[in-house]
Amino acid sequence: MKKNLKKMLCLAMAAVMTMGATACGSSSSSDGTQAAAPAETAKESESAAPASGDVKVIKLFHRFPDDPCNTFIEEKLAEYESLHPDIKFEVTSAQNQPYKEKIKVVVGSDECPDIFFSFCGEFSERFIREGLLLDLTPYLEADPEWKDSLMETQMVEYTTADGMVYGIPFRLDAKEFFYNVDMFNELGLEVPETWDQFIEVLDKIQEAGIVPIAEGNQDKWPACHYIGALNEQLVPDEVRASDYNVMTGEFTDPGYVEALEKYQQLVSYMNMGVNGMTHDMARLGFTQGQNAILFAELVEITNVKQENPDLNWGMFKFPVIEGAKGNPDLVSGAPEGFAVSSKTQYPDECVEFLKWFLGPEVGAQQAEQVGWFNASIGVDEGLEDPSLISAYEVIKNAKKMDIWFDNALYSTVCDEYLTQISDVTNGDITPAEAMEKIQKVAEEAKTLAQ
Amino acid sequence: MKKKTKLTPYLYVIPGLLMVLGFVYIPIIVNLVYSFFRLSSYSSSMKFVGLDNFRRLFTNDTFPIMIRNNVYYCVISLIVQVGFGTFLALLLESRLVGERFKSICRNIYFIPSLVSLTAVGLMFNFIYNPQLGMLNAFLKQVGLANLQQTWLGDKNLAIFCIIAMSQWQFTGYITLLMVVAFQNVSTDYIEAAIIDGAGPVKRALSIVLPLAKEQLLVCSIITVIGAFKLFTEVYSTTVGGPGNSSQVLGLFLYQNAFLHDDMGMAAATGVLIFIITVTASIFQLKISHSGEI
């Protein structure tokens, strides 16, 4: 009897231990309640509200818990609440990666926030396929003034192929090469415009005993932005559009292999252990003057300035590969913005708020305080900071944006692509082999996405 | 009257039973059911796909890598955490070590396991950093610069770097569990053994260890289960990279559930982990002859 009891105890323990793993897969609702816990308190105050008048509680979920942005958002919400006594916000936030997971869980549930951050492209479009996002098109049509105040090139990214607008940008972003101006001057280097010039510049920096490019790819996504930019130039637009679509993805164009080869060429100019450190760590190499060049997002300007305010640096566009079949005019990057849930009780109030929050007035303050731009035309007017002004120029002059590579692809294809890029970075696999593996996963993805 | 007394004990058991059912057994069954479907967390539609999730799991290129990594973790943890941890506990409980020193050591060994896994992951990210990291700097200082590595960035080393991190963290935990078990061994036996002329090694092997067998068994079961549930350590450092070289079952499950919106595949992975851990536990119970002395 005693023996049996002990056996059972041990087994029960085994079962409990395993639960940690299995429950994760089975009951999505358990995670949902966790993410929605603050939302529940919102519900309570909602039920208490009728006694104190008609307070409308709007739940907002964003992914900017770090300062200065978090404080900025909180201040603006408080300001809006004081202007509109009938509106009350319940705000929750999470870091980027957990945010992506949590929003997927809550968005389908009854606890869905009214307004939430959502990346454009496939990330949001999967919600649209389930009918979870509010169509903003009628609101924009009804208010032409509002519609005209938003940058066309950015709004396109938040529009589906059949013309439904589902989000309004909160911050605009693009990827550029940041370079150390002092180092370039010392070595007598010019800003490269073509790929050949770029390689020449890199060679000269290396000859001077400096590691030219700072890069950290431990999280697997940073390096894929090189590939995104190279694919833009090496693969024709139509082919890319068809391949990035999960239902028609083939990835057989030789341009893809060439892009990986070009990237491999760049790796030889990067710091050691690219896969062994994070992008943020690698950025320190650039800001502390150990490396001459960093491929970075415009939103990182704030970080660069924080890490070394005295650094004399500038930006240049991804060099043009001459004679390539792709489109050299594209700018890699995408706006990030807010969407409204189709289940919200207060669609009009939500849209009214976004009109203000993502409009020119708040946008100008945001540019000044946070260093990020929203899509309203003219938010740069009061700017004095030269690096922010040139950053805004990049976006303003972009004829067409090309959405982030890792946002454009279906998740399993993206994961495989990132994995292969990581192996190519280490030299564990050839570009041609890598593309073969990606083709295989792209084939399988067609059956998954149905 | 008689009936009532028979009913009462069951009433006491019911709340516990319901909780175990609700939080353990029902989810396991639901998980098994989900593994035959294709579904995501936000979509209401479920599509029956039979054993397709399992087929995709077993034919996945990463599958052998994951199993290999989990087994590495399991074997190394058994040797270092359970083996070396028990050895440390024996040393601490032997008469070689003074009382004060004993308790200081116990605390020092135990402290790492109190630190949150994510914080440890972050810390080791710094230690392993190829350019700024402590490990490479240390190797350079002691004149072993040729041993410098990219650590987490090297596909042959990444998983071992992660395993090493866990050993650092959890060996002290097992040591503490074993110390407690050794303290429960009656001093009568030990004194009798001393009178019979048994030396410290003989006492440890023939008296202390056999009497603490049940605890040793629990420790090894926890370790094996932990090895196959491995997640946070990898998630907070390499996220499976470089390439897929440090991918493990737990992370694969998580990525399928929340990155690829493939809850069915995640559930299938969960079922596999469950089968592995339960089998391993039963196996260990069998070979240890639990309950017998």
Interface residues (C-beta under 8 A of the other chain):
Chain A: K2 K3 N4 K6 K7 C10 L11 A12 M13 A14 A15 V16 M17 T18 M19 G20 A21 T22 A23 C24 G25 S26 S27 S28 D31 G32 K100 E101 K104 V105 V107 G108 R126 F127 E130 L132 N217 Q218 D219 K220 N271 M272 G273 V274 N275 G276 M277 T278 M281 L284 G285 S411 T412 D415 T419 Q420 S422 D423 T425 N426 D428 I429 K437 E444 L448
Chain B: V20 F23 V24 Y25 P27 I28 V30 N31 Y34 R38 S40 S41 Y42 S43 S44 R56 D61 N125 Y128 N129 P130 Q131 L132 T150 W151 L152 G153 D154 K155 E214 L217 V218 I221 I222 I225 G226 F228 K229 F231 T237 T238 V239 G240 G241 P242 G243 N244 L249 G250 L253 Y254 Q255 A257 F258 L259 H260 D261 D262 M263 A266 A267 T269 G270 V271 I273 F274 T277 V278 S281 I282 L285 S290 G291 E292
